[in-house]
Amino acid sequence: MKKAAVIFIFAVVVLSGCTKKTQKGEFTLEKDVLKVGVEIGYPPFEYYSADGKTPSGFDIQLSKEIAKRMGVNVKFIDTAWDGIFAGLDTSRYDVIVSAMTMTDARKANYAFSEPYIGNGQSIILRKDSALKITSPADLEGKKVGYQAECTSDFFMEKQSESGLNFVKAEYDKVLNAYDDLRLGRIDAVVSDYLVAVSYLNEKNNEFKAVWIGEPDEYFGICTKKTGVELLAKINSAMQSMKEDGTLKTMYMDVFGTDLSDSIK
């Protein structure tokens, strides 16, 4: 996963005059509001709808449903990826729900929910590309775009350390990498396959996936180490979503396939 970008605050549900805070066990919530940090600009997980101001995507749906089952409202705070942990540290929001990979390094400093989806990397070309690329090794000498400071970046770093030579094209947002691929400014994009799906499923799709890696990362909801009780409530909500089929329905709605097996 991800990413780096834009700062804009949008509340899906705002409680009028709600400045009082209430203690909820080990965590503090603004009265009846779960504040969620996201980096909007990472479709299909989080992006703005056609009106340019309404947050949409899998993480948005997931957060709304979890908040509903917790009996609270939800407020989304759009934050640049390179500052998303700082926002959590300073309590700008209670959790991060933003296609965040649960790495060992992150687990050392933060607490995570149970994973809600599994993901692997992919290599994407333009449909009209004549390049013969079927694996990461074939990116030798090519100009490759990917989002900086995310798992695609880490994946390409590993390829480089293994001896692969390629021209790096790093972006603050993955959508900018896809834009440059569309314009022919780069040869290929390496991105989360679950992100690539949103482009591959577009009506007038201009891209093709030439390599898809096995799931090797899992996305979870992140909060502070002190948020044990909050995570328990979140995990309980997600478990009920699995059991009643809500999570499966969300997978089908956003990705066009049931991804339940990706987190078994």
PAKE-606722 format. One record per residue (C-alpha): residue number from 1; residue in one letter; x, y, z. Coordinates in nm, 4 decimals. Example, Ala and Ser with C-alpha at 12.3 -4.5 7.8 and 13.67 -1.06 7.14 Angstrom:
BEGIN
1,a,1.2300,-0.4500,0.7800
2,s,1.3670,-0.1060,0.7140
END
This chain:
BEGIN
1,m,0.0000,0.0000,0.0000
2,k,0.0542,0.3612,-0.0038
3,k,0.1165,0.6755,-0.0363
4,a,0.1527,1.0648,-0.0169
5,a,-0.0834,1.3541,-0.0952
6,v,-0.3297,1.6431,-0.0386
7,i,-0.4773,1.7832,0.2810
8,f,-0.8517,1.8463,0.2997
9,i,-1.1002,1.7810,0.5764
10,f,-1.4435,1.6403,0.5024
11,a,-1.7011,1.5177,0.7502
12,v,-1.9411,1.2557,0.6241
13,v,-2.1474,1.3053,0.9358
14,v,-2.0973,1.6159,1.1466
15,l,-2.2629,1.6653,1.4822
16,s,-2.3627,2.0282,1.5234
17,g,-2.1904,2.2092,1.8102
18,c,-2.0042,1.8920,1.9092
19,t,-1.6866,2.0025,2.0814
20,k,-1.7262,1.8178,2.4099
21,k,-1.5173,1.5012,2.4457
22,t,-1.6149,1.1842,2.6253
23,q,-1.3964,0.9097,2.7615
24,k,-1.4549,0.5635,2.6146
25,g,-1.2412,0.3332,2.8252
26,e,-0.8813,0.3534,2.7025
27,f,-0.9534,0.5876,2.4163
28,t,-1.1065,0.9327,2.3782
29,l,-1.3618,1.0086,2.1087
30,e,-1.5058,1.3437,2.0200
31,k,-1.8616,1.2975,2.1409
32,d,-2.0117,1.0120,1.9376
33,v,-1.7722,1.0671,1.6449
34,l,-1.5049,0.8281,1.5204
35,k,-1.2431,1.0416,1.3431
36,v,-1.0795,0.8550,1.0566
37,g,-0.7540,0.9592,0.8904
38,v,-0.7425,0.8801,0.5166
39,e,-0.5388,0.9788,0.2132
40,i,-0.8084,1.0433,-0.0444
41,g,-0.6575,0.9778,-0.3867
42,y,-0.5998,0.6033,-0.3766
43,p,-0.8823,0.4404,-0.5699
44,p,-1.0644,0.2119,-0.5216
45,f,-0.9936,0.2406,-0.1484
46,e,-1.0486,0.6133,-0.1114
47,y,-1.1235,0.8801,-0.3697
48,y,-1.3628,1.1660,-0.4341
49,s,-1.6878,1.0997,-0.6184
50,a,-1.7783,1.2811,-0.9408
51,d,-1.8846,1.5884,-0.7424
52,g,-1.5231,1.6299,-0.6303
53,k,-1.6054,1.6503,-0.2601
54,t,-1.7767,1.3314,-0.1447
55,p,-1.5371,1.0605,-0.0176
56,s,-1.5984,0.7189,-0.1743
57,g,-1.4285,0.3810,-0.1933
58,f,-1.3825,0.0592,-0.0003
59,d,-1.2172,0.2131,0.3075
60,i,-1.4909,0.4756,0.3236
61,q,-1.7659,0.2107,0.3115
62,l,-1.5823,-0.0012,0.5674
63,s,-1.5381,0.2892,0.8097
64,k,-1.9019,0.3945,0.7840
65,e,-2.0255,0.0427,0.8531
66,i,-1.7901,-0.0066,1.1476
67,a,-1.8950,0.3269,1.2999
68,k,-2.2611,0.2343,1.2497
69,r,-2.2126,-0.0938,1.4358
70,m,-2.0239,0.0870,1.7119
71,g,-2.3148,0.3275,1.7494
72,v,-2.1194,0.6412,1.6568
73,n,-2.0929,0.8748,1.3608
74,v,-1.7845,0.9076,1.1419
75,k,-1.5729,1.1986,1.0267
76,f,-1.3103,1.1608,0.7519
77,i,-0.9946,1.3705,0.7639
78,d,-0.8012,1.3759,0.4353
79,t,-0.4289,1.3792,0.5090
80,a,-0.1106,1.3560,0.3034
81,w,0.0389,1.0088,0.3367
82,d,0.3764,1.1352,0.4550
83,g,0.2032,1.2995,0.7510
84,i,-0.0611,1.0406,0.8270
85,f,0.1148,0.8897,1.1300
86,a,0.1872,1.2350,1.2709
87,g,-0.1847,1.3071,1.2588
88,l,-0.2534,0.9954,1.4625
89,d,0.0251,1.0796,1.7087
90,t,-0.1233,1.4250,1.7697
91,s,-0.4815,1.2920,1.7956
92,r,-0.6158,1.4653,1.4852
93,y,-0.8026,1.1396,1.4358
94,d,-0.8650,0.8190,1.6261
95,v,-0.7716,0.5661,1.3585
96,i,-0.6188,0.5399,1.0134
97,v,-0.8251,0.3485,0.7566
98,s,-0.6297,0.4020,0.4380
99,a,-0.5165,0.0779,0.2694
100,m,-0.2404,0.0560,0.5283
101,t,-0.0134,-0.2468,0.5168
102,m,0.0484,-0.4110,0.8536
103,t,0.4294,-0.4229,0.8513
104,d,0.6464,-0.5335,1.1426
105,a,0.7968,-0.1861,1.1658
106,r,0.4532,-0.0262,1.1959
107,k,0.3353,-0.2872,1.4456
108,a,0.6310,-0.1976,1.6667
109,n,0.4920,0.1537,1.7116
110,y,0.1182,0.1224,1.6525
111,a,-0.1693,-0.1171,1.7132
112,f,-0.3671,-0.2785,1.4305
113,s,-0.7030,-0.4430,1.3907
114,e,-0.7451,-0.7837,1.2364
115,p,-0.6692,-0.7603,0.8604
116,y,-0.9648,-0.6720,0.6399
117,i,-0.8101,-0.7536,0.3001
118,g,-0.5019,-0.9179,0.1468
119,n,-0.3065,-0.7732,-0.1452
120,g,-0.0153,-0.8336,-0.3823
121,q,0.1830,-0.6200,-0.6271
122,s,0.1185,-0.5971,-1.0008
123,i,0.2812,-0.4642,-1.3172
124,i,0.0585,-0.2551,-1.5418
125,l,0.1216,-0.1467,-1.9028
126,r,-0.0765,0.0438,-2.1607
127,k,-0.2918,-0.1863,-2.3714
128,d,-0.1061,-0.0780,-2.6845
129,s,0.2392,-0.1364,-2.5342
130,a,0.4681,-0.3637,-2.7374
131,l,0.6983,-0.4244,-2.4409
132,k,0.7541,-0.7906,-2.3534
133,i,0.7094,-0.7804,-1.9778
134,t,0.5775,-1.0796,-1.7872
135,s,0.7691,-1.0529,-1.4586
136,p,0.9580,-0.7976,-1.2459
137,a,1.2870,-0.9066,-1.4065
138,d,1.1589,-0.7772,-1.7417
139,l,1.1528,-0.4220,-1.6039
140,e,1.5296,-0.4066,-1.6615
141,g,1.6147,-0.0709,-1.8219
142,k,1.2515,0.0480,-1.8172
143,k,1.1090,0.3633,-1.6652
144,v,0.8840,0.2412,-1.3856
145,g,0.6323,0.4516,-1.1955
146,y,0.5042,0.3825,-0.8437
147,q,0.3922,0.5688,-0.5354
148,a,0.6698,0.6724,-0.2999
149,e,0.6862,0.5502,0.0601
150,c,0.4433,0.2661,0.0069
151,t,0.4683,-0.1083,-0.0412
152,s,0.5126,-0.0706,-0.4175
153,d,0.8152,0.1477,-0.3415
154,f,0.9482,-0.1096,-0.0947
155,f,0.8869,-0.3859,-0.3495
156,m,1.0884,-0.2032,-0.6140
157,e,1.3655,-0.1323,-0.3627
158,k,1.3961,-0.5066,-0.3095
159,q,1.4130,-0.5607,-0.6856
160,s,1.6898,-0.3015,-0.7081
161,e,1.8808,-0.4641,-0.4229
162,s,1.8547,-0.7924,-0.6130
163,g,2.0303,-0.6369,-0.9129
164,l,1.7442,-0.5000,-1.1226
165,n,1.8377,-0.1756,-1.2986
166,f,1.5492,0.0512,-1.3930
167,v,1.4648,0.4214,-1.4126
168,k,1.2732,0.5272,-1.1034
169,a,0.9647,0.7481,-1.1352
170,e,0.8235,0.8106,-0.7882
171,y,0.4905,0.9856,-0.7302
172,d,0.3078,1.1405,-0.4376
173,k,-0.0158,0.9781,-0.5546
174,v,-0.0611,0.6534,-0.7435
175,l,-0.3173,0.8135,-0.9740
176,n,-0.0428,1.0442,-1.1069
177,a,0.1639,0.7399,-1.2018
178,y,-0.1299,0.6015,-1.3981
179,d,-0.1802,0.9404,-1.5659
180,d,0.1818,0.9421,-1.6827
181,l,0.1530,0.5845,-1.8065
182,r,-0.1552,0.6862,-2.0028
183,l,0.0420,0.9742,-2.1560
184,g,0.3397,0.7517,-2.2411
185,r,0.5810,0.9267,-2.0066
186,i,0.6729,0.6022,-1.8320
187,d,0.6876,0.2403,-1.9481
188,a,0.5069,0.0671,-1.6633
189,v,0.3383,0.1152,-1.3277
190,v,0.3928,-0.1083,-1.0269
191,s,0.1028,-0.0816,-0.7846
192,d,-0.1113,-0.2776,-0.5445
193,y,-0.3191,-0.5125,-0.7573
194,l,-0.6305,-0.4092,-0.5660
195,v,-0.5625,-0.0532,-0.6802
196,a,-0.4969,-0.1626,-1.0387
197,v,-0.8376,-0.3319,-1.0423
198,s,-1.0118,0.0061,-1.0358
199,y,-0.8284,0.1111,-1.3538
200,l,-0.8653,-0.2250,-1.5271
201,n,-1.2407,-0.2183,-1.4664
202,e,-1.2949,0.1281,-1.6150
203,k,-1.5368,0.1408,-1.9083
204,n,-1.2756,0.2612,-2.1570
205,n,-0.9815,0.0957,-1.9881
206,e,-0.6430,0.1784,-2.1446
207,f,-0.4332,-0.0586,-1.9317
208,k,-0.3481,-0.4254,-1.8949
209,a,-0.2021,-0.6286,-1.6089
210,v,0.0960,-0.8338,-1.7295
211,w,0.2034,-0.9734,-1.3918
212,i,0.0169,-1.0221,-1.0637
213,g,0.2026,-1.1291,-0.7505
214,e,0.0667,-1.3535,-0.4772
215,p,-0.0920,-1.1741,-0.1780
216,d,0.1988,-1.0781,0.0459
217,e,0.0572,-0.7925,0.2494
218,y,-0.2504,-0.7313,0.4593
219,f,-0.4346,-0.4086,0.5285
220,g,-0.5557,-0.3236,0.8765
221,i,-0.7004,-0.0355,1.0762
222,c,-0.4287,0.1476,1.2669
223,t,-0.4441,0.3309,1.5989
224,k,-0.2222,0.4140,1.8946
225,k,-0.0821,0.1414,2.1180
226,t,-0.3180,0.2635,2.3888
227,g,-0.6238,0.1961,2.1731
228,v,-0.6798,-0.1627,2.2877
229,e,-1.0470,-0.1166,2.3733
230,l,-1.1147,0.0767,2.0541
231,l,-0.9608,-0.2023,1.8452
232,a,-1.1678,-0.4610,2.0292
233,k,-1.4841,-0.2769,1.9257
234,i,-1.3583,-0.2437,1.5668
235,n,-1.2664,-0.6120,1.5467
236,s,-1.6048,-0.7080,1.6857
237,a,-1.7779,-0.4960,1.4205
238,m,-1.5691,-0.6474,1.1402
239,q,-1.6320,-1.0016,1.2650
240,s,-2.0065,-0.9429,1.2549
241,m,-1.9668,-0.8043,0.9010
242,k,-1.7941,-1.1264,0.7970
243,e,-2.0574,-1.3431,0.9603
244,d,-2.3607,-1.1676,0.8112
245,g,-2.2108,-1.1318,0.4619
246,t,-2.1734,-0.7534,0.4651
247,l,-1.7982,-0.7644,0.4049
248,k,-1.8417,-1.0059,0.1136
249,t,-2.1004,-0.7717,-0.0394
250,m,-1.8565,-0.4815,-0.0085
251,y,-1.5809,-0.6823,-0.1796
252,m,-1.8149,-0.7636,-0.4678
253,d,-1.9363,-0.4050,-0.4950
254,v,-1.5893,-0.2488,-0.5131
255,f,-1.3663,-0.5193,-0.6621
256,g,-1.6139,-0.7338,-0.8520
257,t,-1.5021,-1.0493,-0.6704
258,d,-1.5205,-1.2075,-0.3243
259,l,-1.1882,-1.1501,-0.1492
260,s,-1.2811,-1.3269,0.1743
261,d,-1.0124,-1.5897,0.1137
262,s,-0.7421,-1.3202,0.0994
263,i,-0.7521,-1.2863,0.4783
264,k,-0.8032,-1.6482,0.5858
END
